[in-house]
Amino acid sequence: MLQLRNVTVGFGDTHPALAEADLDIAEGQRLLVCGAAGSGKSTLLQVAAGLVPHLVRPPLFSGAVTLRGRELGQHAKDELFTTISIVSQNVEEQLWDLGVEDLIAFPLENRGTPRAAIRDRLRELLCDLELQALGGRRVLTLSGGERRMVAIATALASKPRLLVLDEPTTGLDPAARARLVRILKKLAPDIPALLVAEQDPASIVATIDSIALLKGGRLAPAAPANDIIADQAPWQEAGVLPPRRSRAPRRDAAAGPALLSVSGLRTRLARADGRPVLEDVGFEIRAGEVVGLIGRNGAGKTTLFQSVLGLSRIGAGAIVIAGERAEGWTPARRARSIAYVPQNVRRILFNMTVLDEVVFAITAGRSNDASAAEKATAALAKYGLRAFADKNPFALSARQQALLGLACADAAGTAIAILDEPLLARDLHGRHMLGRFLDTLLSAGRAVMLISHDLELVDDVASRTLILEGGRIAFDGPPDAAWQSPAFAALGWAGPYGLTAGEAA
């Protein structure tokens, strides 16, 4: 169906994003491409989907891409993008502030599909993807995981011959990941070919038949999934954490004084039935701790940290930062005590250079710190970004932007850093940098809140785990106890590393 031959793509960097890549996708094939952050996965998928070079024209492009025996350039854009549908890693780039049904119907309306056929297809997709509960909602009111499922429904609307998914499990809780796999298997007769890129193959391996590893822009030949999934060596060579690895040693922590205390928190933001998203939430974060926060998609994790940061107004309760009640604090003042690093770091970038971003994190916009540039340069060097100091931050790769987020949070010297689904957690270099960040903060008596659906990451690095369920903190304690708790059992998730009740101690 689709062939890439000797494809090289460069965006002006020293090394091309993709180098002499060969790829074949046949009818009926389900191919998974795995690699570390920055290895070229997204570029490969954009080439396969026809976005590069037909919509995005990089400085360097060579090689040939054919679809059904014809070069992609010979296909009209409507034909091309009806045959191939892609859901990008940053799914927000494909969403608008529309109703769920309107967004899913948009590609069909854009092609002049009769209204009756649109209504039938819409009902079919909402049922097949188990999205009926989201009917009538505005897309931008959904959680990150819910938005991703709606984006996948939109990609399927026109019945593509090849579905391309870039990191589809990003933002999905374990139950939603299992549902995605179940849906892809159920819809297999309607999806002639599937191309997926993931850092975490274990979550989606049940729906694929072959795996190709990508390192530094170079793609290895595809191999049967069963032949490679249990072999640790090729994964380590590709710079990725092996999907079937042993449990990491526990991280010891000696907790100090409380840096953040939340009590009786009730949000003004309410659910469709009128219930507050959060009600009577209470917890503490102490110096020297990494606190993992887990919960279902839509449980209110985003609302919780937005309330702490002053970005979402609360109806009741108290937030105490460094011993002071913070209800009168502006978001800017809170940001001087609590750094926030989102999954998509581009959301918080706005300066002209990478160095300026770190300087701003240190000074909070005040220019009276003569040593700020020196401190910022040291932080960039610490996270391998010194050579990019004069670059525009939007010219960095997603991996480099994630490292920049760590550098800013580290250099800012805040008492607490909130990490929301860090993209660095699944490759070896990224995990090393994340460990460097955690060690730096903990040794300085600071603390980290880690929000993640990656239960193995939480098990690896957290000293305490919070489970958010039903608008409240349903569990607060060590990770070992969390996996055995009734609150975790109520989620219906498998534990990290295959742990079940009684095995976590």
C-alpha positions in Angstrom: 0.0 0.0 0.0 2.6 2.6 1.1 6.3 2.5 0.5 9.1 4.9 1.6 12.4 4.5 -0.2 15.7 6.1 1.0 13.8 9.0 2.6 15.9 11.7 4.3 14.4 14.7 6.1 16.2 17.6 7.6 15.0 20.8 9.4 18.3 22.7 9.3 19.9 20.9 12.2 23.4 19.2 12.1 21.8 15.8 11.8 18.7 15.0 9.7 15.5 14.1 11.6 15.2 11.0 9.3 18.0 9.4 7.4 17.7 7.1 4.4 14.5 5.4 5.8 12.9 2.5 4.0 9.4 1.5 5.1 6.7 -0.8 3.6 3.1 -1.0 4.8 1.0 -3.6 3.2 -2.8 -4.1 3.3 -3.7 -5.7 6.6 -0.5 -4.8 8.3 -0.3 -3.3 11.8 3.1 -1.7 12.3 4.4 -0.1 15.5 7.4 2.2 15.3 9.3 2.7 18.6 12.1 5.0 19.5 13.3 7.5 22.1 12.0 11.1 22.2 13.6 13.0 19.3 14.5 9.8 17.3 12.4 10.9 14.3 9.1 9.1 15.0 6.8 12.0 14.3 8.8 13.0 11.2 8.5 9.5 9.8 4.7 9.4 10.4 4.3 12.9 8.9 6.1 11.7 5.8 3.9 8.5 5.7 0.8 10.6 6.0 1.8 13.0 3.2 2.1 16.1 5.5 5.8 16.2 4.7 6.7 17.5 2.2 3.3 18.3 0.7 2.1 20.6 3.5 5.2 21.1 5.5 8.3 21.7 3.3 11.5 21.0 5.2 14.8 22.5 4.0 16.0 18.9 3.2 13.9 16.2 1.6 15.0 13.4 -0.6 13.8 9.9 -1.5 10.5 8.6 -2.8 7.1 7.9 -1.2 4.5 6.0 -3.1 0.9 5.1 -2.3 -0.7 2.3 -4.2 2.1 2.5 -6.8 1.9 6.2 -7.4 4.0 8.9 -5.9 2.2 10.9 -3.2 2.6 14.1 -5.2 0.5 12.6 -8.0 -2.5 12.2 -5.6 -4.9 15.1 -5.2 -4.9 16.4 -1.6 -8.5 15.4 -1.1 -7.8 11.9 -2.3 -4.6 11.7 -0.3 -6.1 12.8 3.0 -9.2 10.7 2.6 -7.0 7.6 2.0 -4.7 8.4 5.0 -5.8 9.9 8.3 -3.4 10.9 11.0 -3.8 11.8 14.7 -0.8 13.8 15.9 1.0 13.6 19.2 -0.1 17.1 20.1 -3.7 16.4 19.5 -4.7 20.0 20.4 -3.3 21.0 17.0 -6.2 19.1 15.4 -9.0 20.4 17.6 -11.3 23.4 17.6 -13.8 24.7 20.1 -16.7 22.8 18.6 -19.2 20.3 19.9 -18.0 16.7 19.9 -20.5 15.7 17.2 -19.6 18.7 15.1 -15.9 18.0 15.2 -16.3 14.3 14.2 -18.7 15.3 11.4 -16.5 18.1 10.0 -14.4 16.0 7.6 -17.6 14.5 6.1 -19.3 17.9 5.8 -16.1 19.3 4.2 -16.5 16.6 1.5 -20.2 17.2 0.9 -21.4 13.9 2.4 -25.2 13.8 2.5 -26.6 14.7 6.0 -28.3 11.4 6.5 -25.0 9.5 5.8 -23.2 11.9 8.2 -25.7 11.2 11.0 -25.4 7.4 10.4 -21.6 7.6 10.5 -21.7 9.8 13.6 -23.9 7.4 15.5 -21.7 4.5 14.4 -18.5 6.1 15.6 -19.8 7.3 18.9 -21.0 3.7 19.6 -17.9 2.0 18.3 -15.5 4.2 20.2 -17.8 4.3 23.3 -18.1 8.0 23.3 -21.8 8.4 23.8 -21.3 10.0 27.2 -19.4 12.9 25.6 -22.3 13.7 23.3 -23.3 17.4 23.5 -20.0 18.5 25.1 -17.7 21.1 23.8 -14.4 19.6 22.8 -12.3 22.0 24.8 -14.1 21.1 28.0 -13.0 17.5 27.8 -10.0 16.0 29.5 -6.8 15.3 27.6 -7.6 11.6 27.2 -11.2 12.3 26.1 -10.0 14.8 23.5 -7.6 12.2 22.1 -10.4 9.7 21.7 -12.6 12.2 19.9 -9.6 13.1 17.6 -9.3 9.4 16.7 -13.1 9.2 15.9 -12.6 12.3 13.7 -9.7 10.6 11.8 -11.9 7.5 11.3 -14.9 9.4 10.0 -14.0 9.2 6.3 -13.0 5.5 6.5 -9.3 5.9 5.6 -7.3 3.0 4.1 -4.4 3.8 6.4 -4.7 5.1 10.0 -1.6 6.8 11.4 -1.5 7.4 15.2 1.4 9.3 16.8 1.7 8.4 20.5 -2.0 7.5 20.8 -1.8 6.5 24.4 -0.5 9.9 25.5 -2.9 11.3 28.2 -4.9 8.0 28.4 -5.4 6.3 31.7 -4.8 2.5 31.8 -8.5 1.7 31.3 -8.7 4.1 28.3 -5.6 2.5 26.8 -7.2 -0.9 27.1 -10.4 0.5 25.5 -8.3 2.0 22.6 -6.7 -1.4 22.0 -10.1 -3.1 22.2 -11.6 -0.6 19.7 -8.7 -0.9 17.3 -9.1 -4.7 17.3 -12.8 -4.4 16.8 -12.5 -2.0 14.0 -9.7 -3.9 12.3 -11.9 -5.0 9.3 -12.7 -1.3 8.7 -9.0 -0.1 8.9 -7.0 -1.9 6.2 -3.6 -0.7 7.6 -2.4 0.8 10.8 0.9 2.7 11.5 1.5 3.7 15.1 4.4 5.4 16.9 4.8 4.9 20.6 7.5 5.1 23.3 5.5 2.6 25.4 4.8 -0.5 23.2 3.4 -2.7 26.0 0.2 -0.6 26.2 -0.6 -1.3 22.5 1.2 -4.4 21.5 -2.0 -6.5 21.5 -3.2 -4.7 18.4 -0.1 -4.8 16.2 1.8 -7.5 14.4 5.2 -6.0 13.7 7.7 -3.5 15.3 10.4 -1.4 13.8 12.9 0.5 16.1 14.1 4.0 15.2 17.3 5.5 16.5 18.8 8.9 15.6 16.6 9.1 12.5 17.6 5.6 11.2 14.9 3.0 10.9 15.6 -0.7 11.5 13.8 -3.3 9.4 10.4 -4.4 10.9 10.3 -7.6 12.8 7.4 -9.7 14.1 6.2 -8.3 17.4 6.6 -11.6 19.3 10.2 -11.9 18.2 11.3 -8.5 19.7 8.9 -7.5 22.5 10.6 -9.7 25.1 14.3 -9.1 24.0 15.8 -6.3 26.0 18.9 -5.7 23.9 17.4 -4.0 20.8 15.3 -1.7 23.0 18.3 -0.6 24.9 20.3 -0.1 21.7 17.5 2.1 20.5 17.7 4.1 23.7 14.2 3.0 24.9 13.2 1.4 28.2 12.5 -2.3 27.5 8.8 -3.0 27.7 9.4 -6.1 29.8 11.9 -5.1 32.4 12.4 -5.7 36.1 10.9 -3.4 38.7 13.3 -0.6 39.7 14.6 -0.2 43.2 12.5 1.9 45.5 13.4 5.6 46.0 14.0 6.3 49.7 12.7 9.7 51.0 13.0 11.5 54.3 10.1 14.0 54.3 10.6 17.4 55.8 8.3 20.3 56.6 5.1 20.9 54.6 5.7 23.1 51.6 2.1 22.9 50.3 -1.1 22.1 52.3 -4.6 21.8 50.8 -7.6 21.3 52.9 -11.4 21.2 52.3 -10.9 22.3 48.7 -14.1 22.5 46.6 -14.1 23.8 43.1 -16.5 26.2 41.5 -16.1 24.2 38.3 -18.9 21.6 38.2 -19.8 18.6 36.2 -22.8 18.2 34.0 -24.9 16.9 36.9 -24.0 20.0 39.1 -21.5 18.2 41.4 -18.2 20.1 41.9 -15.3 18.5 40.0 -13.4 18.5 43.3 -15.0 18.4 46.8 -13.3 18.2 50.2 -9.9 17.5 48.7 -7.0 17.6 51.2 -3.3 16.6 51.1 0.2 17.8 51.9 3.4 17.9 49.9 6.6 17.9 52.1 10.2 18.8 51.5 12.1 15.9 49.9 9.1 14.1 48.5 8.1 13.0 45.0 4.3 12.7 45.2 2.6 10.8 42.4 -1.0 11.8 41.5 -3.0 9.3 39.6 -6.7 9.0 38.6 -9.0 8.3 35.7 -9.3 10.6 32.7 -11.7 13.4 33.8 -11.2 12.7 37.5 -10.1 16.3 38.0 -6.3 16.1 38.1 -5.9 19.1 35.8 -8.5 21.1 37.9 -6.6 20.3 41.0 -3.3 21.7 40.0 -5.0 24.7 38.3 -6.7 25.4 41.6 -3.3 25.2 43.4 -1.7 27.5 40.9 -4.6 30.0 41.1 -5.7 29.4 37.5 -9.1 28.0 38.5 -11.1 29.7 41.3 -12.2 27.6 44.2 -15.5 27.7 46.1 -14.2 26.6 49.5 -11.1 25.4 51.3 -7.6 26.5 52.1 -4.4 26.4 50.1 -1.3 27.1 52.2 2.1 27.6 50.5 5.2 27.7 52.7 3.1 28.3 55.8 1.0 31.2 54.3 -2.6 31.1 53.2 -2.6 31.8 49.5 -6.2 32.8 48.8 -5.1 36.4 48.1 -2.1 35.4 46.0 -2.1 36.1 42.3 -1.1 33.3 39.9 2.2 35.1 39.4 3.0 35.1 43.1 2.1 31.4 43.4 4.4 30.7 40.4 7.3 32.0 42.4 6.8 29.1 44.8 5.4 26.4 42.5 6.8 25.7 39.0 4.6 24.0 36.4 5.9 21.9 33.5 3.1 20.7 31.2 3.3 17.7 28.9 3.3 20.1 25.9 5.9 22.6 27.1 5.1 24.9 24.1 2.1 26.0 26.1 4.4 28.0 28.5 7.0 29.3 26.1 6.9 32.9 24.9 10.4 34.4 25.0 12.6 34.9 21.9 15.4 32.7 22.9 16.0 29.5 25.0 18.3 31.5 27.3 15.6 34.1 27.8 13.1 31.5 28.9 15.3 30.3 31.7 16.3 33.8 32.7 12.5 34.7 32.9 12.0 31.6 35.1 14.7 32.8 37.4 13.7 36.5 37.6 9.9 36.2 37.1 10.3 39.0 34.6 12.3 41.3 36.9 15.6 42.2 35.4 17.5 43.2 38.6 19.3 39.8 39.0 22.7 40.4 37.4 23.7 36.8 37.8 20.5 35.4 36.1 22.1 34.9 32.7 25.0 32.9 34.3 22.6 30.8 36.3 20.5 30.2 33.2 23.5 29.1 31.2 24.5 26.6 33.9 20.9 25.2 33.9 21.0 24.8 30.1 24.3 23.0 30.3 23.0 20.7 33.0 20.2 19.5 30.7 22.3 19.4 27.5 20.8 22.5 26.0 23.7 25.0 26.2 24.3 24.9 22.4 20.7 26.0 21.9 20.8 29.1 24.1 20.4 31.6 21.3 17.7 29.6 19.4 14.0 30.4 19.4 12.4 27.9 21.8 9.8 27.0 19.2 12.6 25.8 16.9 13.4 23.0 19.4 12.1 19.5 19.1 9.5 18.3 21.6 12.2 16.4 23.5 14.4 19.5 23.7 11.4 21.6 24.9 10.7 19.0 27.6 14.3 19.4 28.8 13.9 23.1 28.6 10.9 22.8 30.9 13.0 20.9 33.4 15.8 23.5 33.2 13.4 26.3 33.8 11.8 24.6 36.8 15.2 23.7 38.3 16.7 27.2 37.8 13.6 29.0 39.2 14.4 27.6 42.6 10.7 27.1 43.5 9.9 25.0 46.5 7.7 22.7 44.4 7.6 21.6 40.8 4.5 20.1 39.2 5.3 17.7 36.3 2.3 16.8 34.1 2.9 13.6 32.1 6.6 14.2 31.3 7.4 13.0 27.8 10.9 12.0 28.8 9.9 9.2 31.0 10.1 6.3 28.5 13.6 6.6 26.9 16.9 6.0 28.6 18.4 9.5 28.2 15.1 11.2 29.1 14.8 9.0 32.3 18.4 9.9 33.2 17.6 13.7 32.8 14.4 13.3 34.8 16.4 11.5 37.5 18.9 14.3 37.5 16.1 16.8 38.0 14.5 14.9 40.8 17.8 14.4 42.6 18.6 18.1 42.3 15.3 19.2 43.8 15.1 16.6 46.6 18.7 17.2 47.7 17.8 20.9 48.0 14.8 20.2 50.2 12.4 20.9 47.4 9.5 18.6 46.3 7.9 17.4 43.1 4.3 16.5 42.3 4.2 14.0 39.4 0.9 13.7 37.5 1.0 10.6 35.3 -0.9 7.6 33.9 2.5 5.8 33.7 2.1 3.6 36.8 5.6 2.2 36.3 7.1 5.7 36.4 5.1 6.5 39.5 6.3 3.3 41.1 9.9 4.0 40.1 10.2 7.5 41.4 7.4 8.4 43.8 7.7 8.2 47.6 4.0 8.8 48.0 1.0 8.2 45.8 -2.3 10.1 45.8 -5.4 8.5 44.1 -8.0 11.0 43.0 -11.5 9.5 42.6 -15.0 10.8 43.0 -13.8 14.3 43.5 -11.7 13.4 46.6 -8.3 12.0 47.5 -9.3 8.3 47.9 -5.8 7.2 48.9 -2.7 8.9 50.3 0.3 6.7 51.1 3.3 4.8 49.8 3.2 3.3 46.3 3.4 -0.3 47.5 0.3 0.3 49.6 -1.4 2.2 46.8 -1.4 -0.8 44.4 -3.1 -3.0 47.2 -5.6 -0.4 48.2 -9.4 -0.6 47.7 -9.2 2.8 45.9 -6.8 1.4 43.3 -8.9 -1.8 43.0 -11.9 0.4 42.3 -10.1 1.9 39.2 -10.0 -1.6 37.6 -6.4 -1.1 36.4 -3.6 -3.6 36.4 -0.8 -2.6 38.7 2.7 -1.6 37.5 5.1 -4.3 36.4 2.1 -6.7 36.5 1.8 -6.4 40.3 -1.5 -7.5 41.9 -2.7 -7.2 45.5 -0.3 -8.9 47.8 2.7 -8.7 45.5 3.7 -5.1 45.9 5.3 -5.2 49.3 
